[in-house]
Amino acid sequence: MHTRVERAETGVLLAAEYLRAGELVAFPTETVYGLGADARRDDAVRKIFAAKGRPSGNPLIVHVADPADARPAAGLTAHWPLVAEKLAKRFWPGPLTLIVPRGPGLSALVSGGRHTVALRCPGHPVADALLRTFGGPLAAPSANRSGFTSPTTAAHVRAELEGRVPLILDGGACQIGLESTVIDISENVPTVLRPGAITVEMLREAIGGVQLGMTTVRLDESAASPGLHSRHYAPRTTAYRFTRAQWPLAQQYAAARKPVGLLSISEVVYLAAPHETMRMPADETAYARALYGALREADECGLNAILVLMPEERGGMWMAIQDRLTRATEPMPG
């Protein structure tokens, strides 16, 4: 299969034709690039799992064009929780995914063996134009091979899925750079399953009591949300995380395994040549936007390992950054 890349401004009509034919299209959102297919068709959704090598128990996020159209577009009119209305009104379009009971209008394959569906209305002009032109809901996980680093540019998508997706819409770099917040509102207590740019603090301000449920599942287990597997978002080069207190251990490891790469906020902590040091922003928003690109850059350097100094900051978007880094890395050996 030949992979075609089109500028987003001119490629939306063509992309909608591909989707109506049951094909895959990669497109930008404000979080990461998504790999889209008609969420109502089993045959189209199966192509997502095949292209990504994704376990069937890992559910897909379904994207809709407009908050007001979420229920009818997804066939959820009779199952829409009241809290969903409040969250959608406050945070959609935007990087928030709601887990609600699945209606009859969607392929059951999007749910990973469960009776719920993850719904989101993306806040990106290209995603919005594509959804409106296509005229239906799109299942769209991140446009990368399963378990590896998510793409934030069209070039990242092509590097991952060349020959596996017929069309990529190039809409430039993603603004946020981390996947959406996922909150389960299908049960009594709203529960954040995956943190993101819509922070726990923001959700509690909007609806009151919100609990955290960021569990880890095995690859062969059915997950309640995307992004819960123990190995996820990872570079192909083995990556180890360490704290500032473990810096001497990291230095010993680097000396024994050189060359290695280092991702670090600190201006003090660095590695001398022949190692690669990648300075990360101290601001949480900028760090999130740069993270996946930095991991991909390190992957291309021919390193024996990547060492990641874990940020010490807490709360806000740092929770999402720490979640992604924990799943993308292993504990420092020794």
Secondary structure as the mmCIF struct_conf table of DSSP 4:
data_model
#
loop_
_struct_conf.conf_type_id
_struct_conf.id
_struct_conf.beg_label_comp_id
_struct_conf.beg_label_asym_id
_struct_conf.beg_label_seq_id
_struct_conf.end_label_comp_id
_struct_conf.end_label_asym_id
_struct_conf.end_label_seq_id
HELX_LH_PP_P HELX_LH_PP_P1 HIS A 2 THR A 3
STRN STRN1 ARG A 4 ARG A 7
HELX_RH_AL_P HELX_RH_AL_P1 ALA A 8 ARG A 20
TURN_TY1_P TURN_TY1_P1 ALA A 21 GLY A 22
STRN STRN2 VAL A 25 PHE A 27
BEND BEND1 GLU A 30 VAL A 32
STRN STRN3 GLY A 34 ASP A 38
TURN_TY1_P TURN_TY1_P2 ALA A 39 ARG A 40
HELX_RH_AL_P HELX_RH_AL_P2 ASP A 42 LYS A 52
TURN_TY1_P TURN_TY1_P3 GLY A 53 GLY A 53
TURN_TY1_P TURN_TY1_P4 SER A 56 GLY A 57
BEND BEND2 ASN A 58 ASN A 58
STRN STRN4 ILE A 61 HIS A 63
BEND BEND3 ALA A 65 ALA A 65
HELX_RH_3T_P HELX_RH_3T_P1 PRO A 67 ASP A 69
HELX_RH_AL_P HELX_RH_AL_P3 ALA A 70 ALA A 74
TURN_TY1_P TURN_TY1_P5 GLY A 75 GLY A 75
HELX_RH_3T_P HELX_RH_3T_P2 THR A 77 HIS A 79
HELX_RH_AL_P HELX_RH_AL_P4 LEU A 82 PHE A 91
BEND BEND4 PRO A 93 PRO A 95
STRN STRN5 LEU A 96 PRO A 101
TURN_TY1_P TURN_TY1_P6 PRO A 104 GLY A 105
BEND BEND5 LEU A 106 LEU A 106
HELX_RH_3T_P HELX_RH_3T_P3 ALA A 108 SER A 111
TURN_TY1_P TURN_TY1_P7 GLY A 112 GLY A 113
BEND BEND6 ARG A 114 HIS A 115
STRN STRN6 THR A 116 ARG A 120
HELX_RH_AL_P HELX_RH_AL_P5 PRO A 125 PHE A 134
TURN_TY1_P TURN_TY1_P8 GLY A 135 GLY A 135
BEND BEND7 GLY A 136 GLY A 136
STRN STRN7 LEU A 138 ALA A 139
STRN STRN8 SER A 142 SER A 142
BEND BEND8 ALA A 143 ARG A 145
TURN_TY1_P TURN_TY1_P9 SER A 146 GLY A 147
STRN STRN9 PHE A 148 PHE A 148
HELX_LH_PP_P HELX_LH_PP_P2 THR A 149 PRO A 151
BEND BEND9 THR A 152 THR A 153
HELX_RH_AL_P HELX_RH_AL_P6 ALA A 154 LEU A 161
TURN_TY1_P TURN_TY1_P10 GLU A 162 ARG A 164
BEND BEND10 PRO A 166 PRO A 166
STRN STRN10 LEU A 167 ASP A 170
BEND BEND11 ALA A 173 ALA A 173
BEND BEND12 GLN A 175 ILE A 176
BEND BEND13 LEU A 178 LEU A 178
HELX_LH_PP_P HELX_LH_PP_P3 GLU A 179 SER A 180
STRN STRN11 THR A 181 ASP A 184
BEND BEND14 SER A 186 VAL A 189
STRN STRN12 THR A 191 ARG A 194
BEND BEND15 ALA A 197 ILE A 198
HELX_RH_AL_P HELX_RH_AL_P7 VAL A 200 ILE A 207
BEND BEND16 GLY A 208 GLY A 208
STRN STRN13 GLN A 211 LEU A 212
STRN STRN14 VAL A 217 VAL A 217
TURN_TY1_P TURN_TY1_P11 LEU A 219 ASP A 220
BEND BEND17 GLU A 221 GLU A 221
BEND BEND18 ALA A 224 SER A 225
TURN_TY1_P TURN_TY1_P12 PRO A 226 GLY A 227
STRN STRN15 HIS A 229 HIS A 229
BEND BEND19 SER A 230 ARG A 231
BEND BEND20 TYR A 233 TYR A 233
STRN STRN16 ALA A 234 ALA A 234
BEND BEND21 ARG A 236 THR A 237
STRN STRN17 ALA A 239 PHE A 242
HELX_RH_3T_P HELX_RH_3T_P4 ARG A 244 GLN A 246
HELX_RH_AL_P HELX_RH_AL_P8 TRP A 247 ARG A 257
BEND BEND22 PRO A 259 PRO A 259
STRN STRN18 VAL A 260 SER A 264
BEND BEND23 ILE A 265 ILE A 265
BEND BEND24 GLU A 267 VAL A 268
TURN_TY1_P TURN_TY1_P13 ALA A 273 PRO A 274
BEND BEND25 HIS A 275 HIS A 275
STRN STRN19 GLU A 276 ARG A 279
HELX_LH_PP_P HELX_LH_PP_P4 MET A 280 PRO A 281
BEND BEND26 ALA A 282 ASP A 283
HELX_RH_AL_P HELX_RH_AL_P9 GLU A 284 ASP A 299
TURN_TY1_P TURN_TY1_P14 GLU A 300 GLY A 302
BEND BEND27 ASN A 304 ASN A 304
STRN STRN20 ALA A 305 LEU A 309
BEND BEND28 GLY A 315 GLY A 315
TURN_TY1_P TURN_TY1_P15 GLY A 316 MET A 317
HELX_RH_AL_P HELX_RH_AL_P10 TRP A 318 ALA A 328
STRN STRN21 GLU A 330 PRO A 331
HELX_LH_PP_P HELX_LH_PP_P5 MET A 332 PRO A 333
#
